Amino acid sequence: MDRIIHENEKLKNENKELKQHIKKLEFQLRMTQDNPISENTHKIKNRSMKTINIKDFDKDQNLSFHQEIKDELNDEEQESMSIVSFLARSDKRVQILKSISETAKIPSAISKEIGDSSHHVSKYLTSLKEKELVVCLNEEDKRFRFYRITAKGKYYLEIIENNQF
């Protein structure tokens, strides 16, 4: 009985490793597929050395792969990836977080420091506030609002600065 259980565990581990390997191969294929240059010209050879065009790759497989990966992530991981992506897409957002990481500042001071308009800085601050990366310390004031970074903002700023994504 113990031998059967041991073999079963061994097979489960091998199955898991094979699934991971398949996912890596599908990811590599997808990356080639997403490249517009290679989409028209690149060919992939499968193990039997039969050549297939990437355009012929089953799109449904690709979509189900994305959904499978998404299903494996819990809500916290998805939110974390979303925030990292949000910050990585805009150097100005990161500059604003750096600017207010030591002390609270008003948008015009941040604007001068990062070299962008106060209007743009205010828009960036609004989006950062929605993600709970910054907080307005005196929300009731219409002018001269002070913003500071939150603990969550510091955490994600560190991730971005250290390229841990």
C-alpha positions as YAML, in Angstrom:
chain: A
units: angstrom
residues:
- id: 1
  name: MET
  ca: [0.00, 0.00, 0.00]
- id: 2
  name: ASP
  ca: [2.84, 2.38, 0.88]
- id: 3
  name: ARG
  ca: [4.52, 1.62, -2.42]
- id: 4
  name: ILE
  ca: [1.34, 2.52, -4.33]
- id: 5
  name: ILE
  ca: [0.97, 5.78, -2.40]
- id: 6
  name: HIS
  ca: [4.62, 6.62, -3.06]
- id: 7
  name: GLU
  ca: [4.26, 5.90, -6.78]
- id: 8
  name: ASN
  ca: [1.07, 7.93, -6.91]
- id: 9
  name: GLU
  ca: [2.85, 10.92, -5.32]
- id: 10
  name: LYS
  ca: [5.72, 10.51, -7.75]
- id: 11
  name: LEU
  ca: [3.32, 10.51, -10.71]
- id: 12
  name: LYS
  ca: [1.54, 13.60, -9.36]
- id: 13
  name: ASN
  ca: [4.86, 15.45, -9.14]
- id: 14
  name: GLU
  ca: [5.84, 14.39, -12.66]
- id: 15
  name: ASN
  ca: [2.45, 15.50, -13.93]
- id: 16
  name: LYS
  ca: [2.86, 18.87, -12.24]
- id: 17
  name: GLU
  ca: [6.33, 19.32, -13.77]
- id: 18
  name: LEU
  ca: [5.01, 18.43, -17.22]
- id: 19
  name: LYS
  ca: [2.17, 20.93, -16.89]
- id: 20
  name: GLN
  ca: [4.64, 23.65, -15.92]
- id: 21
  name: HIS
  ca: [6.84, 22.75, -18.89]
- id: 22
  name: ILE
  ca: [3.84, 22.91, -21.23]
- id: 23
  name: LYS
  ca: [2.91, 26.32, -19.84]
- id: 24
  name: LYS
  ca: [6.44, 27.58, -20.46]
- id: 25
  name: LEU
  ca: [6.35, 26.30, -24.03]
- id: 26
  name: GLU
  ca: [2.93, 27.84, -24.62]
- id: 27
  name: PHE
  ca: [4.22, 31.13, -23.19]
- id: 28
  name: GLN
  ca: [7.22, 31.07, -25.54]
- id: 29
  name: LEU
  ca: [4.92, 30.33, -28.45]
- id: 30
  name: ARG
  ca: [2.58, 33.12, -27.42]
- id: 31
  name: MET
  ca: [5.46, 35.59, -27.12]
- id: 32
  name: THR
  ca: [6.52, 34.76, -30.66]
- id: 33
  name: GLN
  ca: [2.92, 35.02, -31.77]
- id: 34
  name: ASP
  ca: [2.49, 38.45, -30.18]
- id: 35
  name: ASN
  ca: [5.49, 39.80, -32.11]
- id: 36
  name: PRO
  ca: [4.02, 41.37, -35.29]
- id: 37
  name: ILE
  ca: [7.18, 40.78, -37.31]
- id: 38
  name: SER
  ca: [7.40, 37.11, -36.52]
- id: 39
  name: GLU
  ca: [3.65, 36.61, -36.85]
- id: 40
  name: ASN
  ca: [3.99, 36.75, -40.61]
- id: 41
  name: THR
  ca: [7.42, 35.24, -41.10]
- id: 42
  name: HIS
  ca: [8.39, 33.01, -38.19]
- id: 43
  name: LYS
  ca: [7.71, 29.30, -38.17]
- id: 44
  name: ILE
  ca: [7.83, 26.84, -35.32]
- id: 45
  name: LYS
  ca: [8.79, 23.23, -35.57]
- id: 46
  name: ASN
  ca: [7.06, 20.79, -33.29]
- id: 47
  name: ARG
  ca: [8.71, 17.62, -31.99]
- id: 48
  name: SER
  ca: [7.83, 15.61, -35.07]
- id: 49
  name: MET
  ca: [9.66, 18.30, -37.12]
- id: 50
  name: LYS
  ca: [6.45, 19.15, -38.92]
- id: 51
  name: THR
  ca: [6.41, 22.89, -39.69]
- id: 52
  name: ILE
  ca: [3.33, 24.91, -38.80]
- id: 53
  name: ASN
  ca: [2.57, 28.59, -39.28]
- id: 54
  name: ILE
  ca: [2.08, 30.52, -36.06]
- id: 55
  name: LYS
  ca: [-1.10, 32.02, -37.50]
- id: 56
  name: ASP
  ca: [-2.54, 28.52, -37.45]
- id: 57
  name: PHE
  ca: [-2.05, 28.23, -33.70]
- id: 58
  name: ASP
  ca: [-5.37, 27.70, -31.96]
- id: 59
  name: LYS
  ca: [-6.43, 31.07, -30.53]
- id: 60
  name: ASP
  ca: [-8.84, 29.39, -28.12]
- id: 61
  name: GLN
  ca: [-5.93, 27.54, -26.53]
- id: 62
  name: ASN
  ca: [-4.20, 30.86, -26.00]
- id: 63
  name: LEU
  ca: [-7.27, 32.38, -24.34]
- id: 64
  name: SER
  ca: [-7.84, 29.37, -22.13]
- id: 65
  name: PHE
  ca: [-4.19, 29.46, -21.09]
- id: 66
  name: HIS
  ca: [-4.58, 33.10, -19.98]
- id: 67
  name: GLN
  ca: [-7.72, 32.26, -18.05]
- id: 68
  name: GLU
  ca: [-6.04, 29.27, -16.41]
- id: 69
  name: ILE
  ca: [-3.15, 31.44, -15.23]
- id: 70
  name: LYS
  ca: [-5.56, 34.11, -14.01]
- id: 71
  name: ASP
  ca: [-7.59, 31.51, -12.11]
- id: 72
  name: GLU
  ca: [-4.44, 30.34, -10.32]
- id: 73
  name: LEU
  ca: [-3.77, 33.82, -8.95]
- id: 74
  name: ASN
  ca: [-5.68, 34.94, -5.93]
- id: 75
  name: ASP
  ca: [-7.24, 38.41, -5.74]
- id: 76
  name: GLU
  ca: [-4.31, 39.84, -3.78]
- id: 77
  name: GLU
  ca: [-1.78, 38.66, -6.38]
- id: 78
  name: GLN
  ca: [-3.90, 40.05, -9.21]
- id: 79
  name: GLU
  ca: [-4.16, 43.44, -7.46]
- id: 80
  name: SER
  ca: [-0.42, 43.44, -6.81]
- id: 81
  name: MET
  ca: [0.36, 42.73, -10.46]
- id: 82
  name: SER
  ca: [-2.11, 45.40, -11.51]
- id: 83
  name: ILE
  ca: [-0.43, 48.04, -9.32]
- id: 84
  name: VAL
  ca: [3.07, 47.13, -10.47]
- id: 85
  name: SER
  ca: [1.90, 47.38, -14.08]
- id: 86
  name: PHE
  ca: [0.16, 50.69, -13.33]
- id: 87
  name: LEU
  ca: [3.39, 52.18, -11.94]
- id: 88
  name: ALA
  ca: [5.71, 50.65, -14.52]
- id: 89
  name: ARG
  ca: [3.68, 52.25, -17.33]
- id: 90
  name: SER
  ca: [4.37, 55.79, -16.13]
- id: 91
  name: ASP
  ca: [7.68, 57.21, -15.00]
- id: 92
  name: LYS
  ca: [5.86, 60.33, -13.76]
- id: 93
  name: ARG
  ca: [3.82, 58.32, -11.26]
- id: 94
  name: VAL
  ca: [7.01, 56.81, -9.90]
- id: 95
  name: GLN
  ca: [8.67, 60.25, -9.74]
- id: 96
  name: ILE
  ca: [5.70, 61.59, -7.78]
- id: 97
  name: LEU
  ca: [5.89, 58.71, -5.30]
- id: 98
  name: LYS
  ca: [9.63, 59.37, -4.87]
- id: 99
  name: SER
  ca: [8.97, 63.07, -4.42]
- id: 100
  name: ILE
  ca: [6.53, 62.57, -1.55]
- id: 101
  name: SER
  ca: [8.25, 59.55, 0.00]
- id: 102
  name: GLU
  ca: [10.12, 61.69, 2.56]
- id: 103
  name: THR
  ca: [7.69, 64.52, 3.24]
- id: 104
  name: ALA
  ca: [4.15, 65.59, 2.35]
- id: 105
  name: LYS
  ca: [3.96, 68.11, -0.51]
- id: 106
  name: ILE
  ca: [1.46, 70.11, -2.48]
- id: 107
  name: PRO
  ca: [0.97, 69.44, -6.22]
- id: 108
  name: SER
  ca: [2.74, 72.65, -7.31]
- id: 109
  name: ALA
  ca: [5.89, 71.71, -5.34]
- id: 110
  name: ILE
  ca: [5.82, 68.21, -6.83]
- id: 111
  name: SER
  ca: [5.28, 69.77, -10.26]
- id: 112
  name: LYS
  ca: [8.42, 71.90, -9.98]
- id: 113
  name: GLU
  ca: [10.44, 68.97, -8.68]
- id: 114
  name: ILE
  ca: [9.54, 66.53, -11.47]
- id: 115
  name: GLY
  ca: [9.20, 69.09, -14.28]
- id: 116
  name: ASP
  ca: [5.55, 68.59, -15.20]
- id: 117
  name: SER
  ca: [2.47, 70.81, -15.05]
- id: 118
  name: SER
  ca: [0.44, 71.09, -11.85]
- id: 119
  name: HIS
  ca: [-2.61, 69.93, -13.79]
- id: 120
  name: HIS
  ca: [-0.88, 66.69, -14.82]
- id: 121
  name: VAL
  ca: [0.49, 66.15, -11.33]
- id: 122
  name: SER
  ca: [-3.01, 66.54, -9.88]
- id: 123
  name: LYS
  ca: [-4.33, 63.94, -12.33]
- id: 124
  name: TYR
  ca: [-1.50, 61.56, -11.42]
- id: 125
  name: LEU
  ca: [-2.18, 62.11, -7.71]
- id: 126
  name: THR
  ca: [-5.87, 61.33, -8.22]
- id: 127
  name: SER
  ca: [-5.03, 58.03, -9.90]
- id: 128
  name: LEU
  ca: [-2.44, 57.18, -7.23]
- id: 129
  name: LYS
  ca: [-5.00, 58.01, -4.54]
- id: 130
  name: GLU
  ca: [-7.55, 55.67, -6.15]
- id: 131
  name: LYS
  ca: [-4.99, 52.85, -5.89]
- id: 132
  name: GLU
  ca: [-4.37, 53.83, -2.22]
- id: 133
  name: LEU
  ca: [-0.70, 54.60, -2.92]
- id: 134
  name: VAL
  ca: [-0.98, 58.20, -1.70]
- id: 135
  name: VAL
  ca: [-3.29, 60.00, 0.69]
- id: 136
  name: CYS
  ca: [-4.45, 63.61, 0.84]
- id: 137
  name: LEU
  ca: [-3.89, 64.95, 4.35]
- id: 138
  name: ASN
  ca: [-6.36, 67.84, 4.12]
- id: 139
  name: GLU
  ca: [-9.10, 66.73, 1.76]
- id: 140
  name: GLU
  ca: [-11.47, 69.49, 2.90]
- id: 141
  name: ASP
  ca: [-9.23, 72.23, 1.47]
- id: 142
  name: LYS
  ca: [-9.83, 73.07, -2.15]
- id: 143
  name: ARG
  ca: [-6.39, 74.62, -2.52]
- id: 144
  name: PHE
  ca: [-3.03, 73.81, -1.01]
- id: 145
  name: ARG
  ca: [-3.72, 70.11, -0.48]
- id: 146
  name: PHE
  ca: [-0.89, 68.08, 1.00]
- id: 147
  name: TYR
  ca: [-0.21, 64.57, -0.24]
- id: 148
  name: ARG
  ca: [1.95, 61.88, 1.27]
- id: 149
  name: ILE
  ca: [2.83, 58.35, 0.30]
- id: 150
  name: THR
  ca: [1.13, 55.45, 2.11]
- id: 151
  name: ALA
  ca: [2.81, 52.29, 3.39]
- id: 152
  name: LYS
  ca: [1.34, 50.49, 0.39]
- id: 153
  name: GLY
  ca: [2.81, 53.17, -1.88]
- id: 154
  name: LYS
  ca: [6.26, 52.76, -0.28]
- id: 155
  name: TYR
  ca: [6.06, 49.01, -0.74]
- id: 156
  name: TYR
  ca: [5.28, 49.25, -4.46]
- id: 157
  name: LEU
  ca: [7.78, 52.08, -5.01]
- id: 158
  name: GLU
  ca: [10.48, 49.82, -3.59]
- id: 159
  name: ILE
  ca: [9.42, 47.00, -5.93]
- id: 160
  name: ILE
  ca: [9.59, 49.34, -8.94]
- id: 161
  name: GLU
  ca: [12.91, 50.91, -7.91]
- id: 162
  name: ASN
  ca: [14.52, 47.50, -7.43]
- id: 163
  name: ASN
  ca: [13.01, 46.07, -10.63]
- id: 164
  name: GLN
  ca: [11.50, 43.19, -8.65]
- id: 165
  name: PHE
  ca: [8.75, 42.62, -11.18]
...
